[in-house]
Amino acid sequence: LEQLRARLQKALDHLATYSAADIDGTEDKIISVKIAGKDTEIAVQDYVLQNVFPNFYFHVTTAYDILRHNGVPVGKRDFTGV
């Protein structure tokens, strides 16, 4: 658990190095990424909406499912944060 917390803190610290000004206006910027093993050029907004968000929610859902399967009493409110 401590390793997980340290890893999360490292990610949060890295994100804190960026400001809104660093990100605003970059949605149309073309970036080069590897998608499904192929080098691809794609706009930042398209990459986030078509790849990053679905990948994130896949992993959150999978973790939630594993916890439920193993008897951890988590529910919809834990998943949605509401």
Beta strands, then each sheet from edge to edge (+ up, - down):
strand 1: 30-35
strand 2: 38-43
sheet 1: 1+ 2-
end
